[in-house]
Amino acid sequence: MQSLERIEINQAVLLGKPVIKGTRLSVQFILGLMASGADFEEILDECKGIEKEDILACLKFASESLDNELFMPLSLQTV
């Protein structure tokens, strides 16, 4: 299974947030765990039924989502 095929967006699941397919675990939740310092093994222990490839798919989804965004400064700063 291609990594991004592990992520689904379904309006009936978590109001359309991207989730790991077949779960209610959002990409945002997995990224939040990682940002808090959890490693792959901790996440796999806490979130039964997912695989390392699901976590990697969350990272790839986030990376590709950011790659397609245009960022603008909130305020203009002069140097």
N, CA, C and O atoms as CSV, one atom per row, in Angstrom:
chain,resi,resn,atom,element,x,y,z
A,1,MET,N,N,0.856,-1.181,0.000
A,1,MET,CA,C,0.000,0.000,0.000
A,1,MET,C,C,0.895,1.235,0.000
A,1,MET,O,O,1.801,1.350,0.826
A,2,GLN,N,N,0.645,2.144,-0.913
A,2,GLN,CA,C,1.388,3.401,-0.939
A,2,GLN,C,C,1.121,4.162,0.355
A,2,GLN,O,O,0.030,4.068,0.918
A,3,SER,N,N,2.104,4.907,0.824
A,3,SER,CA,C,1.965,5.541,2.135
A,3,SER,C,C,0.768,6.469,2.236
A,3,SER,O,O,0.065,6.450,3.247
A,4,LEU,N,N,0.518,7.279,1.218
A,4,LEU,CA,C,-0.615,8.211,1.323
A,4,LEU,C,C,-1.959,7.502,1.213
A,4,LEU,O,O,-2.985,8.078,1.575
A,5,GLU,N,N,-1.978,6.266,0.723
A,5,GLU,CA,C,-3.224,5.500,0.702
A,5,GLU,C,C,-3.632,5.074,2.107
A,5,GLU,O,O,-4.761,4.628,2.314
A,6,ARG,N,N,-2.736,5.204,3.066
A,6,ARG,CA,C,-3.035,4.870,4.450
A,6,ARG,C,C,-3.807,5.994,5.154
A,6,ARG,O,O,-4.323,5.800,6.255
A,7,ILE,N,N,-3.883,7.155,4.522
A,7,ILE,CA,C,-4.571,8.309,5.089
A,7,ILE,C,C,-5.876,8.521,4.328
A,7,ILE,O,O,-5.901,8.461,3.098
A,8,GLU,N,N,-6.957,8.768,5.064
A,8,GLU,CA,C,-8.229,9.045,4.402
A,8,GLU,C,C,-8.879,10.287,4.992
A,8,GLU,O,O,-8.670,10.635,6.154
A,9,ILE,N,N,-9.660,10.931,4.170
A,9,ILE,CA,C,-10.465,12.078,4.595
A,9,ILE,C,C,-11.900,11.724,4.280
A,9,ILE,O,O,-12.277,11.552,3.121
A,10,ASN,N,N,-12.699,11.616,5.338
A,10,ASN,CA,C,-14.097,11.213,5.216
A,10,ASN,C,C,-14.904,12.116,6.136
A,10,ASN,O,O,-14.677,12.134,7.345
A,11,GLN,N,N,-15.828,12.851,5.581
A,11,GLN,CA,C,-16.622,13.806,6.369
A,11,GLN,C,C,-17.333,13.138,7.546
A,11,GLN,O,O,-17.642,13.801,8.536
A,12,ALA,N,N,-17.592,11.840,7.449
A,12,ALA,CA,C,-18.293,11.117,8.516
A,12,ALA,C,C,-17.353,10.703,9.657
A,12,ALA,O,O,-17.812,10.225,10.694
A,13,VAL,N,N,-16.054,10.885,9.467
A,13,VAL,CA,C,-15.071,10.507,10.494
A,13,VAL,C,C,-14.327,11.758,10.937
A,13,VAL,O,O,-13.632,12.393,10.144
A,14,LEU,N,N,-14.478,12.104,12.213
A,14,LEU,CA,C,-13.804,13.276,12.799
A,14,LEU,C,C,-14.014,14.540,11.971
A,14,LEU,O,O,-13.098,15.350,11.827
A,15,LEU,N,N,-15.202,14.706,11.435
A,15,LEU,CA,C,-15.581,15.897,10.676
A,15,LEU,C,C,-14.662,16.166,9.485
A,15,LEU,O,O,-14.446,17.316,9.101
A,16,GLY,N,N,-14.126,15.094,8.908
A,16,GLY,CA,C,-13.314,15.241,7.708
A,16,GLY,C,C,-11.840,15.485,7.940
A,16,GLY,O,O,-11.103,15.750,6.990
A,17,LYS,N,N,-11.387,15.401,9.197
A,17,LYS,CA,C,-9.947,15.525,9.442
A,17,LYS,C,C,-9.242,14.317,8.827
A,17,LYS,O,O,-9.810,13.225,8.799
A,18,PRO,N,N,-8.029,14.492,8.341
A,18,PRO,CA,C,-7.287,13.341,7.824
A,18,PRO,C,C,-6.974,12.362,8.961
A,18,PRO,O,O,-6.468,12.751,10.013
A,19,VAL,N,N,-7.284,11.090,8.725
A,19,VAL,CA,C,-7.070,10.047,9.727
A,19,VAL,C,C,-6.339,8.869,9.099
A,19,VAL,O,O,-6.285,8.733,7.877
A,20,ILE,N,N,-5.779,8.022,9.954
A,20,ILE,CA,C,-5.231,6.760,9.483
A,20,ILE,C,C,-6.419,5.886,9.097
A,20,ILE,O,O,-7.334,5.676,9.894
A,21,LYS,N,N,-6.394,5.385,7.884
A,21,LYS,CA,C,-7.510,4.612,7.331
A,21,LYS,C,C,-7.928,3.502,8.288
A,21,LYS,O,O,-7.095,2.759,8.808
A,22,GLY,N,N,-9.248,3.407,8.510
A,22,GLY,CA,C,-9.795,2.366,9.365
A,22,GLY,C,C,-9.736,2.687,10.843
A,22,GLY,O,O,-10.080,1.845,11.673
A,23,THR,N,N,-9.302,3.902,11.190
A,23,THR,CA,C,-9.218,4.308,12.600
A,23,THR,C,C,-9.864,5.680,12.764
A,23,THR,O,O,-10.313,6.297,11.798
A,24,ARG,N,N,-9.898,6.133,13.997
A,24,ARG,CA,C,-10.289,7.504,14.291
A,24,ARG,C,C,-9.077,8.273,14.823
A,24,ARG,O,O,-9.222,9.255,15.552
A,25,LEU,N,N,-7.887,7.815,14.450
A,25,LEU,CA,C,-6.641,8.474,14.850
A,25,LEU,C,C,-6.262,9.481,13.780
A,25,LEU,O,O,-5.928,9.110,12.655
A,26,SER,N,N,-6.314,10.754,14.137
A,26,SER,CA,C,-6.029,11.792,13.147
A,26,SER,C,C,-4.528,11.968,12.947
A,26,SER,O,O,-3.720,11.676,13.829
A,27,VAL,N,N,-4.192,12.447,11.781
A,27,VAL,CA,C,-2.804,12.804,11.477
A,27,VAL,C,C,-2.329,13.810,12.519
A,27,VAL,O,O,-1.210,13.706,13.022
A,28,GLN,N,N,-3.171,14.773,12.839
A,28,GLN,CA,C,-2.824,15.803,13.823
A,28,GLN,C,C,-2.497,15.180,15.180
A,28,GLN,O,O,-1.553,15.615,15.840
A,29,PHE,N,N,-3.260,14.172,15.608
A,29,PHE,CA,C,-3.010,13.507,16.890
A,29,PHE,C,C,-1.645,12.826,16.890
A,29,PHE,O,O,-0.874,12.966,17.840
A,30,ILE,N,N,-1.350,12.087,15.816
A,30,ILE,CA,C,-0.062,11.385,15.725
A,30,ILE,C,C,1.088,12.384,15.713
A,30,ILE,O,O,2.089,12.184,16.402
A,31,LEU,N,N,0.955,13.463,14.934
A,31,LEU,CA,C,2.007,14.482,14.907
A,31,LEU,C,C,2.170,15.136,16.271
A,31,LEU,O,O,3.289,15.444,16.684
A,32,GLY,N,N,1.071,15.349,16.966
A,32,GLY,CA,C,1.134,15.923,18.311
A,32,GLY,C,C,1.887,15.028,19.279
A,32,GLY,O,O,2.665,15.510,20.102
A,33,LEU,N,N,1.656,13.713,19.181
A,33,LEU,CA,C,2.405,12.783,20.023
A,33,LEU,C,C,3.901,12.888,19.738
A,33,LEU,O,O,4.720,12.924,20.656
A,34,MET,N,N,4.243,12.937,18.454
A,34,MET,CA,C,5.659,13.036,18.082
A,34,MET,C,C,6.250,14.365,18.549
A,34,MET,O,O,7.388,14.407,19.019
A,35,ALA,N,N,5.492,15.438,18.424
A,35,ALA,CA,C,5.973,16.753,18.855
A,35,ALA,C,C,6.183,16.799,20.363
A,35,ALA,O,O,6.988,17.586,20.862
A,36,SER,N,N,5.452,15.947,21.088
A,36,SER,CA,C,5.607,15.879,22.543
A,36,SER,C,C,6.743,14.964,22.961
A,36,SER,O,O,7.009,14.795,24.151
A,37,GLY,N,N,7.419,14.369,21.972
A,37,GLY,CA,C,8.580,13.555,22.280
A,37,GLY,C,C,8.364,12.054,22.187
A,37,GLY,O,O,9.297,11.288,22.426
A,38,ALA,N,N,7.159,11.614,21.847
A,38,ALA,CA,C,6.910,10.176,21.727
A,38,ALA,C,C,7.653,9.622,20.517
A,38,ALA,O,O,7.699,10.254,19.462
A,39,ASP,N,N,8.230,8.447,20.678
A,39,ASP,CA,C,8.894,7.810,19.546
A,39,ASP,C,C,7.954,6.785,18.914
A,39,ASP,O,O,6.839,6.574,19.390
A,40,PHE,N,N,8.412,6.161,17.849
A,40,PHE,CA,C,7.569,5.225,17.106
A,40,PHE,C,C,7.030,4.124,18.010
A,40,PHE,O,O,5.840,3.811,17.964
A,41,GLU,N,N,7.887,3.538,18.825
A,41,GLU,CA,C,7.470,2.418,19.679
A,41,GLU,C,C,6.416,2.848,20.692
A,41,GLU,O,O,5.463,2.110,20.942
A,42,GLU,N,N,6.574,4.020,21.272
A,42,GLU,CA,C,5.578,4.515,22.233
A,42,GLU,C,C,4.228,4.707,21.559
A,42,GLU,O,O,3.190,4.353,22.118
A,43,ILE,N,N,4.249,5.268,20.358
A,43,ILE,CA,C,2.998,5.488,19.630
A,43,ILE,C,C,2.358,4.159,19.262
A,43,ILE,O,O,1.147,3.994,19.408
A,44,LEU,N,N,3.149,3.218,18.789
A,44,LEU,CA,C,2.619,1.904,18.426
A,44,LEU,C,C,2.051,1.177,19.639
A,44,LEU,O,O,1.051,0.468,19.517
A,45,ASP,N,N,2.671,1.339,20.809
A,45,ASP,CA,C,2.154,0.723,22.033
A,45,ASP,C,C,0.844,1.357,22.470
A,45,ASP,O,O,-0.069,0.667,22.924
A,46,GLU,N,N,0.756,2.685,22.330
A,46,GLU,CA,C,-0.438,3.405,22.773
A,46,GLU,C,C,-1.600,3.261,21.796
A,46,GLU,O,O,-2.754,3.185,22.218
A,47,CYS,N,N,-1.317,3.222,20.531
A,47,CYS,CA,C,-2.351,3.202,19.484
A,47,CYS,C,C,-2.376,1.819,18.833
A,47,CYS,O,O,-1.812,1.620,17.757
A,48,LYS,N,N,-3.020,0.888,19.483
A,48,LYS,CA,C,-3.068,-0.494,18.989
A,48,LYS,C,C,-3.719,-0.539,17.612
A,48,LYS,O,O,-4.671,0.191,17.333
A,49,GLY,N,N,-3.188,-1.406,16.761
A,49,GLY,CA,C,-3.771,-1.618,15.446
A,49,GLY,C,C,-3.138,-0.824,14.332
A,49,GLY,O,O,-3.472,-1.025,13.164
A,50,ILE,N,N,-2.219,0.088,14.671
A,50,ILE,CA,C,-1.528,0.808,13.595
A,50,ILE,C,C,-0.122,0.254,13.454
A,50,ILE,O,O,0.380,-0.439,14.340
A,51,GLU,N,N,0.503,0.566,12.339
A,51,GLU,CA,C,1.850,0.090,12.042
A,51,GLU,C,C,2.790,1.271,11.841
A,51,GLU,O,O,2.355,2.413,11.688
A,52,LYS,N,N,4.070,0.977,11.844
A,52,LYS,CA,C,5.074,2.024,11.629
A,52,LYS,C,C,4.793,2.781,10.334
A,52,LYS,O,O,4.979,3.996,10.269
A,53,GLU,N,N,4.342,2.062,9.299
A,53,GLU,CA,C,4.051,2.682,8.008
A,53,GLU,C,C,2.926,3.706,8.112
A,53,GLU,O,O,2.894,4.668,7.345
A,54,ASP,N,N,1.998,3.511,9.056
A,54,ASP,CA,C,0.924,4.490,9.270
A,54,ASP,C,C,1.487,5.799,9.820
A,54,ASP,O,O,1.062,6.883,9.423
A,55,ILE,N,N,2.440,5.688,10.731
A,55,ILE,CA,C,3.072,6.888,11.287
A,55,ILE,C,C,3.859,7.614,10.201
A,55,ILE,O,O,3.804,8.840,10.098
A,56,LEU,N,N,4.586,6.855,9.399
A,56,LEU,CA,C,5.330,7.453,8.292
A,56,LEU,C,C,4.378,8.127,7.302
A,56,LEU,O,O,4.700,9.176,6.743
A,57,ALA,N,N,3.216,7.528,7.088
A,57,ALA,CA,C,2.222,8.132,6.190
A,57,ALA,C,C,1.733,9.463,6.753
A,57,ALA,O,O,1.502,10.402,5.992
A,58,CYS,N,N,1.570,9.560,8.067
A,58,CYS,CA,C,1.174,10.829,8.692
A,58,CYS,C,C,2.234,11.898,8.434
A,58,CYS,O,O,1.907,13.039,8.107
A,59,LEU,N,N,3.494,11.527,8.583
A,59,LEU,CA,C,4.577,12.479,8.334
A,59,LEU,C,C,4.608,12.907,6.871
A,59,LEU,O,O,4.787,14.087,6.569
A,60,LYS,N,N,4.433,11.952,5.970
A,60,LYS,CA,C,4.437,12.275,4.545
A,60,LYS,C,C,3.252,13.164,4.193
A,60,LYS,O,O,3.396,14.109,3.418
A,61,PHE,N,N,2.079,12.870,4.755
A,61,PHE,CA,C,0.893,13.684,4.492
A,61,PHE,C,C,1.137,15.122,4.946
A,61,PHE,O,O,0.838,16.068,4.218
A,62,ALA,N,N,1.680,15.279,6.149
A,62,ALA,CA,C,1.950,16.624,6.667
A,62,ALA,C,C,2.973,17.340,5.802
A,62,ALA,O,O,2.808,18.522,5.498
A,63,SER,N,N,4.016,16.649,5.407
A,63,SER,CA,C,5.049,17.249,4.574
A,63,SER,C,C,4.480,17.710,3.236
A,63,SER,O,O,4.738,18.830,2.796
A,64,GLU,N,N,3.710,16.847,2.597
A,64,GLU,CA,C,3.150,17.215,1.296
A,64,GLU,C,C,2.087,18.305,1.426
A,64,GLU,O,O,1.925,19.123,0.522
A,65,SER,N,N,1.369,18.319,2.538
A,65,SER,CA,C,0.384,19.377,2.758
A,65,SER,C,C,1.069,20.732,2.889
A,65,SER,O,O,0.610,21.722,2.320
A,66,LEU,N,N,2.156,20.774,3.631
A,66,LEU,CA,C,2.893,22.025,3.799
A,66,LEU,C,C,3.582,22.441,2.508
A,66,LEU,O,O,3.736,23.631,2.235
A,67,ASP,N,N,3.992,21.469,1.725
A,67,ASP,CA,C,4.669,21.759,0.463
A,67,ASP,C,C,3.743,22.487,-0.514
A,67,ASP,O,O,4.204,23.229,-1.381
A,68,ASN,N,N,2.451,22.271,-0.365
A,68,ASN,CA,C,1.477,22.860,-1.284
A,68,ASN,C,C,0.854,24.146,-0.748
A,68,ASN,O,O,-0.113,24.650,-1.319
A,69,GLU,N,N,1.393,24.676,0.333
A,69,GLU,CA,C,0.843,25.884,0.947
A,69,GLU,C,C,1.726,27.089,0.661
A,69,GLU,O,O,2.942,26.974,0.513
A,70,LEU,N,N,1.088,28.230,0.588
A,70,LEU,CA,C,1.799,29.497,0.456
A,70,LEU,C,C,1.694,30.201,1.801
A,70,LEU,O,O,0.595,30.389,2.321
A,71,PHE,N,N,2.820,30.585,2.358
A,71,PHE,CA,C,2.833,31.219,3.671
A,71,PHE,C,C,3.105,32.707,3.515
A,71,PHE,O,O,4.005,33.120,2.785
A,72,MET,N,N,2.319,33.492,4.208
A,72,MET,CA,C,2.459,34.941,4.179
A,72,MET,C,C,2.728,35.417,5.617
A,72,MET,O,O,2.157,34.873,6.562
A,73,PRO,N,N,3.580,36.411,5.782
A,73,PRO,CA,C,3.824,36.925,7.135
A,73,PRO,C,C,2.557,37.571,7.688
A,73,PRO,O,O,1.768,38.164,6.952
A,74,LEU,N,N,2.386,37.442,8.994
A,74,LEU,CA,C,1.222,38.051,9.640
A,74,LEU,C,C,1.373,39.558,9.766
A,74,LEU,O,O,0.380,40.284,9.820
A,75,SER,N,N,2.599,40.022,9.812
A,75,SER,CA,C,2.848,41.470,9.877
A,75,SER,C,C,4.125,41.776,9.102
A,75,SER,O,O,5.006,40.928,8.954
A,76,LEU,N,N,4.197,42.977,8.626
A,76,LEU,CA,C,5.393,43.402,7.912
A,76,LEU,C,C,6.393,43.947,8.911
A,76,LEU,O,O,6.061,44.797,9.737
A,77,GLN,N,N,7.601,43.462,8.833
A,77,GLN,CA,C,8.668,43.947,9.709
A,77,GLN,C,C,9.731,44.593,8.852
A,77,GLN,O,O,10.101,44.068,7.802
A,78,THR,N,N,10.216,45.717,9.296
A,78,THR,CA,C,11.301,46.379,8.568
A,78,THR,C,C,12.599,46.088,9.307
A,78,THR,O,O,12.623,45.972,10.532
A,79,VAL,N,N,13.646,45.975,8.558
A,79,VAL,CA,C,14.944,45.661,9.142
A,79,VAL,C,C,15.740,46.921,9.323
A,79,VAL,O,O,16.872,46.872,9.805
